[in-house]
Amino acid sequence: MENPSDATTGETQEPIPHDLVVDILTRLPAKALTRFLSVSTNWGSTISDPSFASTHLARSETRPDGLTLLLTFPNENLLERHIYTAIVPAGQTLSNPPTRNLSIPGFVSPYVSPSIRGLICLGPGGRQAHICNPTTREIIPLPPTKTETPYDPSYTLCRSISFGYDPVKNEHKVLYSHILRTGYPDSEMIMEMVHKVFVVGSHCWRRIGDGPPHRPFNEGVCIQGYLYYRSYTSDDHPEDQVIVEFDVGEEGFRFINLPEGNIGVENTALVDYEGKLALVNCSILVCGGNSMEVWVLEDLAKEIWVKRFIVFGFDLGEFMVGSKFYLAGTAYTGEMIFAPRSLARPFYGNSVRRVEIRGLPEYEFRHSSYCGIHLTNHVEAYSHWLILVIEVLTLKTSLQT
């Protein structure tokens, strides 16, 4: 009698269609993809294709997992910086247990950029930068920037660094600027300004056009291929401030005037509001009140600013007594994210949700003044036991004109 198993001997199964394989792989977490690179040559080439990475990222952004927050802070001995991710399920006030992605030696108080398409940039003092993918635990040191500084005690060197993305060429870029100026009393002036760009994936820095003289004083925000940051245009007149726009693709600078009114350096932040540049007056976090002033750049070419308000219906300051918060940015969910500069007491409100992140090491915040907390919205991307409460306020940006 014929063995039933013999009937299938030699039979070959139809291969899974390539389109179906791609569809399945783009739905998997980025960490899993790193393990599947070696499954076969076909899978390896598929996962390494830039178009695959773009499709995977687009699906990661729309996954119904909730809001993913990326937290970085130094360790107990202030010798390295930890990076954690925490997922906050939609509509919930308690995050899933945070995941420690990696620790980076030497990065105690560095520049930490917002997460852009799954990557962040870190740079101590603006001198040497690193690019990091927290999801895949990859970190790439960039070449040091070389700056010729005169041996003259009257000279000072100011450095700044920003991280951006060009959607046309699908390139991440790091913008490094240094400003050399004299420091004699009553004669301080900019002597030299140099800008350099590093394209992630290349091997060296490249000097670009100097642009109009200015001195950046805050970190940039990248919106649809443009970097924006606040800057002084004169050392003699600190009230002379502008917003600098840097075209990440074309690598050119231009100045944008601030909206009319008393918009000072203190308690303001630049954010991405529905794909447009917005200037948020965060004085409510210090002085209290039931509304937050937001200036939205509705027409970039004509520099038309529109003043709007976020209305809470209660005095937010009453819930923030003794707390120090800063505006960490915005999320794809349409929420603004406020994070503590140090540990603060909890609060609740009708249009505010307090998010608890439990499971971070106790010692990390023993000296709150040295926390150096950086927090950003994060999207997973593939590219080649004390209960501690950290309050993350997510405010729906239902703006009213």
C-alpha positions as CSV (number, residue, x, y, z in Angstrom):
1,M,0.0,0.0,0.0
2,E,1.4,3.4,-0.9
3,N,2.5,5.6,1.9
4,P,0.5,8.8,1.9
5,S,3.6,10.7,2.6
6,D,5.1,9.4,-0.6
7,A,2.5,11.1,-2.6
8,T,3.9,14.5,-1.7
9,T,7.6,13.5,-2.1
10,G,9.2,15.7,-4.7
11,E,6.4,18.2,-4.8
12,T,7.4,21.8,-4.7
13,Q,5.3,24.6,-3.1
14,E,4.6,27.7,-5.1
15,P,6.8,30.6,-3.9
16,I,5.2,33.4,-2.0
17,P,4.7,36.4,-4.4
18,H,7.3,39.0,-3.8
19,D,4.7,41.8,-3.3
20,L,3.1,39.8,-0.5
21,V,6.5,39.3,1.1
22,V,7.1,43.0,1.0
23,D,3.7,43.8,2.4
24,I,4.3,41.4,5.3
25,L,7.8,42.7,6.1
26,T,6.7,46.3,6.1
27,R,4.3,45.5,8.9
28,L,6.9,44.1,11.2
29,P,8.8,46.0,13.9
30,A,12.1,47.5,12.9
31,K,14.0,45.3,15.4
32,A,12.7,42.1,13.7
33,L,13.9,43.3,10.3
34,T,17.5,43.4,11.5
35,R,17.3,39.7,12.2
36,F,15.7,38.9,8.9
37,L,18.4,40.4,6.7
38,S,20.3,37.1,6.7
39,V,17.3,34.8,5.9
40,S,18.0,35.0,2.2
41,T,19.7,37.1,-0.4
42,N,16.3,38.2,-1.7
43,W,15.1,39.2,1.7
44,G,18.3,41.0,2.5
45,S,18.2,43.1,-0.7
46,T,14.5,43.8,-0.2
47,I,14.9,45.1,3.4
48,S,18.0,47.1,2.4
49,D,16.1,48.9,-0.4
50,P,15.5,52.7,0.4
51,S,11.9,52.4,-0.9
52,F,11.2,49.6,1.5
53,A,12.5,51.7,4.4
54,S,10.2,54.6,3.4
55,T,7.1,52.3,3.2
56,H,8.0,50.7,6.5
57,L,8.3,54.2,8.1
58,A,5.0,55.3,6.7
59,R,3.3,52.3,8.3
60,S,5.1,52.8,11.6
61,E,3.7,56.4,11.7
62,T,0.1,55.2,11.4
63,R,0.3,52.1,13.6
64,P,-2.5,52.2,16.3
65,D,0.0,51.4,19.1
66,G,-0.2,54.8,20.6
67,L,2.3,57.6,21.2
68,T,5.9,56.5,21.3
69,L,8.1,58.7,23.5
70,L,11.9,58.8,23.5
71,L,13.6,59.8,26.7
72,T,17.3,60.4,27.2
73,F,19.2,61.3,30.4
74,P,22.6,60.7,32.1
75,N,23.4,57.9,34.5
76,E,24.1,58.0,38.2
77,N,27.8,58.9,37.7
78,L,27.1,61.4,34.9
79,L,29.4,59.4,32.6
80,E,27.0,58.1,30.0
81,R,23.6,58.8,28.6
82,H,20.7,56.3,28.5
83,I,18.1,56.2,25.9
84,Y,14.6,54.7,26.7
85,T,11.5,54.4,24.7
86,A,8.0,54.2,26.2
87,I,4.7,53.6,24.4
88,V,1.6,55.4,25.7
89,P,-1.5,53.6,24.4
90,A,-4.1,55.8,22.8
91,G,-6.3,57.5,25.4
92,Q,-4.3,56.0,28.3
93,T,-2.5,57.8,31.1
94,L,0.0,55.0,31.9
95,S,2.7,54.0,29.5
96,N,3.8,50.4,28.8
97,P,7.0,49.5,30.7
98,P,9.8,51.5,29.1
99,T,12.5,49.8,27.1
100,R,16.1,50.7,27.5
101,N,17.5,50.9,24.0
102,L,21.2,51.7,24.6
103,S,23.7,53.6,26.7
104,I,26.2,56.0,25.1
105,P,29.4,56.8,27.0
106,G,30.5,60.4,27.3
107,F,27.2,62.0,26.4
108,V,26.2,63.7,29.7
109,S,24.8,67.0,28.5
110,P,24.8,66.9,24.8
111,Y,22.7,68.4,22.1
112,V,19.8,65.9,21.6
113,S,17.8,66.6,18.5
114,P,14.1,65.8,18.0
115,S,13.6,62.4,16.4
116,I,13.4,62.7,12.6
117,R,12.1,59.7,10.7
118,G,13.5,57.4,13.4
119,L,16.9,59.0,13.8
120,I,18.3,61.4,16.4
121,C,21.5,63.5,16.5
122,L,23.7,63.9,19.6
123,G,26.6,66.3,19.8
124,P,28.5,67.4,22.9
125,G,29.1,71.1,22.7
126,G,28.4,71.1,19.0
127,R,32.0,69.8,18.3
128,Q,31.5,66.2,17.3
129,A,28.1,64.7,16.5
130,H,26.7,61.2,16.5
131,I,23.7,59.8,14.6
132,C,21.7,57.2,16.4
133,N,18.8,54.9,15.6
134,P,17.4,54.0,19.0
135,T,15.3,51.2,17.6
136,T,18.1,49.2,15.9
137,R,20.6,50.4,18.5
138,E,23.0,51.7,15.8
139,I,25.1,54.7,16.6
140,I,27.5,56.3,14.1
141,P,30.2,58.8,15.1
142,L,30.7,61.7,12.6
143,P,34.2,63.0,11.9
144,P,35.2,65.9,14.2
145,T,34.8,69.4,12.8
146,K,38.1,71.3,12.6
147,T,38.0,74.9,13.6
148,E,41.0,77.2,13.4
149,T,40.9,79.5,16.4
150,P,43.4,82.3,17.0
151,Y,45.5,82.2,20.2
152,D,44.0,85.4,21.5
153,P,42.1,85.5,24.8
154,S,39.8,88.2,23.4
155,Y,38.3,85.8,20.9
156,T,35.4,83.5,21.8
157,L,34.0,80.7,19.7
158,C,30.3,80.0,19.6
159,R,29.1,76.7,18.2
160,S,25.7,75.3,17.3
161,I,24.4,72.2,15.7
162,S,21.0,71.2,14.2
163,F,19.5,68.1,12.6
164,G,17.3,68.1,9.5
165,Y,15.9,66.0,6.7
166,D,15.5,66.6,2.9
167,P,12.4,64.8,1.7
168,V,13.3,65.3,-2.0
169,K,16.6,63.5,-1.9
170,N,15.7,61.4,1.2
171,E,18.8,62.6,3.1
172,H,19.4,63.4,6.7
173,K,21.8,66.3,7.3
174,V,23.6,67.8,10.2
175,L,24.2,71.5,10.2
176,Y,27.2,72.8,12.2
177,S,27.9,76.5,12.6
178,H,30.6,78.3,14.5
179,I,30.9,82.0,15.0
180,L,34.2,83.6,15.9
181,R,33.9,87.0,17.6
182,T,36.0,89.5,19.6
183,G,35.2,90.1,23.2
184,Y,36.6,93.5,24.0
185,P,34.2,95.7,26.1
186,D,31.9,97.7,23.9
187,S,33.4,96.4,20.7
188,E,32.1,92.8,20.5
189,M,31.4,91.9,16.9
190,I,31.2,88.8,14.7
191,M,34.6,88.2,13.0
192,E,33.9,85.0,11.1
193,M,31.0,82.7,10.5
194,V,31.4,79.2,9.1
195,H,28.7,76.6,8.2
196,K,29.3,73.0,7.5
197,V,27.0,70.2,6.5
198,F,27.3,66.5,6.9
199,V,25.1,64.2,4.9
200,V,24.3,61.0,6.8
201,G,25.9,58.2,4.9
202,S,28.8,60.3,3.6
203,H,32.3,60.4,5.0
204,C,33.2,64.1,5.6
205,W,31.9,67.5,6.4
206,R,31.4,70.0,3.6
207,R,31.6,73.8,4.0
208,I,28.7,75.7,2.5
209,G,27.9,79.4,1.9
210,D,28.2,81.5,5.0
211,G,24.8,83.3,4.6
212,P,23.9,86.5,6.5
213,P,25.7,87.0,9.8
214,H,23.8,85.7,12.8
215,R,24.3,84.0,16.1
216,P,21.9,81.1,16.9
217,F,20.6,80.8,20.4
218,N,18.2,77.9,20.3
219,E,17.9,74.5,18.8
220,G,16.2,74.0,15.5
221,V,13.0,72.4,14.4
222,C,12.7,70.7,11.0
223,I,9.5,71.1,9.0
224,Q,9.0,69.7,5.5
225,G,12.7,70.0,4.5
226,Y,13.4,73.3,6.3
227,L,15.3,73.9,9.5
228,Y,14.2,76.9,11.7
229,Y,16.0,78.3,14.7
230,R,16.0,81.6,16.6
231,S,19.0,83.9,16.2
232,Y,20.5,87.2,17.1
233,T,21.6,89.5,14.2
234,S,23.6,91.8,16.4
235,D,25.7,91.3,19.5
236,D,25.4,95.0,20.4
237,H,21.6,94.9,20.3
238,P,20.2,91.6,21.7
239,E,16.7,92.7,20.9
240,D,17.5,92.2,17.2
241,Q,16.2,88.7,16.8
242,V,15.0,86.8,13.7
243,I,14.1,83.3,12.8
244,V,16.6,81.7,10.5
245,E,15.3,79.4,7.8
246,F,17.8,76.8,6.4
247,D,16.8,74.9,3.2
248,V,18.1,71.4,4.0
249,G,18.1,70.4,0.3
250,E,19.4,73.6,-1.3
251,E,21.6,74.5,1.7
252,G,20.7,78.2,1.7
253,F,19.8,80.6,4.5
254,R,17.2,83.4,4.8
255,F,15.8,85.5,7.7
256,I,12.2,85.5,8.7
257,N,10.9,88.4,10.8
258,L,9.2,87.6,14.1
259,P,5.6,88.5,14.5
260,E,4.9,92.0,15.7
261,G,4.7,92.3,19.4
262,N,6.8,91.6,22.5
263,I,8.1,88.2,21.5
264,G,11.3,87.8,23.6
265,V,13.7,85.0,24.2
266,E,12.3,83.7,27.4
267,N,9.5,81.2,27.5
268,T,9.0,80.8,23.8
269,A,9.5,77.8,21.5
270,L,9.4,76.9,17.8
271,V,7.2,73.9,16.9
272,D,5.7,72.1,14.0
273,Y,2.0,72.8,13.9
274,E,0.2,70.8,11.2
275,G,3.2,71.2,8.8
276,K,3.6,74.9,9.5
277,L,6.1,76.8,11.7
278,A,4.6,78.1,14.9
279,L,6.0,80.2,17.7
280,V,4.5,79.3,21.1
281,N,4.5,81.6,24.1
282,C,5.0,79.3,27.0
283,S,4.8,82.0,29.8
284,I,1.6,80.2,31.0
285,L,3.9,77.5,32.3
286,V,5.5,80.1,34.6
287,C,2.8,82.7,35.2
288,G,-0.4,80.6,34.9
289,G,-3.5,81.3,32.9
290,N,-6.1,79.4,30.9
291,S,-4.9,80.1,27.4
292,M,-1.6,79.8,25.5
293,E,-0.7,82.2,22.7
294,V,0.5,80.6,19.4
295,W,1.7,82.5,16.4
296,V,1.3,80.4,13.2
297,L,3.2,81.3,10.0
298,E,0.3,80.8,7.6
299,D,2.1,82.3,4.5
300,L,5.8,81.5,4.4
301,A,6.6,83.6,1.3
302,K,4.8,86.7,2.5
303,E,5.7,86.1,6.2
304,I,2.2,86.4,7.4
305,W,1.7,85.4,11.0
306,V,-1.7,84.6,12.5
307,K,-2.2,84.8,16.2
308,R,-4.2,82.0,17.8
309,F,-4.9,80.6,21.3
310,I,-5.0,77.2,22.9
311,V,-7.9,77.5,25.5
312,F,-7.9,75.1,28.4
313,G,-11.0,76.3,30.4
314,F,-9.0,76.2,33.6
315,D,-5.9,77.9,35.1
316,L,-3.1,75.6,34.0
317,G,-0.7,77.4,36.3
318,E,-2.6,76.3,39.4
319,F,-1.7,72.7,38.5
320,M,1.9,73.5,37.9
321,V,2.9,75.3,41.1
322,G,6.5,74.4,41.9
323,S,7.0,72.6,38.6
324,K,9.3,73.5,35.7
325,F,8.2,72.3,32.3
326,Y,9.3,73.0,28.8
327,L,7.7,72.4,25.4
328,A,9.4,69.4,24.0
329,G,7.7,69.4,20.6
330,T,4.6,68.1,18.9
331,A,3.4,64.5,18.1
332,Y,1.9,63.1,14.9
333,T,-1.3,62.7,17.0
334,G,-1.8,66.5,17.0
335,E,-0.7,66.9,20.6
336,M,1.9,69.2,22.1
337,I,4.3,67.4,24.5
338,F,5.5,69.2,27.7
339,A,8.2,67.5,29.7
340,P,9.6,68.3,33.2
341,R,13.0,69.7,33.7
342,S,13.0,67.9,37.0
343,L,10.6,65.8,39.0
344,A,7.4,67.7,39.8
345,R,4.0,67.1,41.4
346,P,1.2,65.5,39.4
347,F,-1.9,67.3,38.1
348,Y,-5.0,66.7,36.0
349,G,-7.3,68.7,33.9
350,N,-10.2,68.3,31.4
351,S,-8.0,68.7,28.3
352,V,-4.8,67.5,29.8
353,R,-3.7,64.0,30.4
354,R,-0.8,63.2,32.7
355,V,1.2,60.3,31.4
356,E,3.1,58.1,33.9
357,I,6.2,56.3,32.8
358,R,7.0,53.6,35.4
359,G,10.1,51.4,35.7
360,L,13.0,53.9,35.1
361,P,16.0,53.4,37.5
362,E,15.6,55.4,40.8
363,Y,19.2,56.7,40.8
364,E,18.7,58.4,37.5
365,F,16.9,61.3,39.1
366,R,18.5,61.4,42.6
367,H,20.0,64.8,41.7
368,S,17.2,66.4,39.8
369,S,19.2,69.5,38.9
370,Y,21.5,67.3,36.8
371,C,18.8,65.3,35.1
372,G,19.2,66.7,31.7
373,I,16.0,65.1,30.5
374,H,15.4,65.2,26.8
375,L,12.1,63.9,25.5
376,T,10.7,63.7,21.9
377,N,8.0,62.0,19.9
378,H,9.5,59.0,18.2
379,V,8.6,56.6,15.3
380,E,10.4,53.3,14.9
381,A,12.3,53.3,11.7
382,Y,14.5,50.7,10.0
383,S,17.7,52.2,8.5
384,H,21.0,50.4,7.5
385,W,12.1,49.4,41.2
386,L,10.8,52.5,42.8
387,I,7.7,53.6,40.8
388,L,9.0,56.8,39.2
389,V,6.5,59.2,37.7
390,I,7.6,61.4,34.8
391,E,4.8,63.7,33.9
392,V,4.3,64.2,30.2
393,L,1.5,66.6,29.5
394,T,-0.1,66.1,26.1
395,L,-2.3,69.0,25.2
396,K,-4.7,68.7,22.2
397,T,-4.0,71.6,19.9
398,S,-7.6,72.6,19.3
399,L,-6.6,76.2,18.5
400,Q,-9.1,79.0,18.4
401,T,-8.5,82.2,16.4
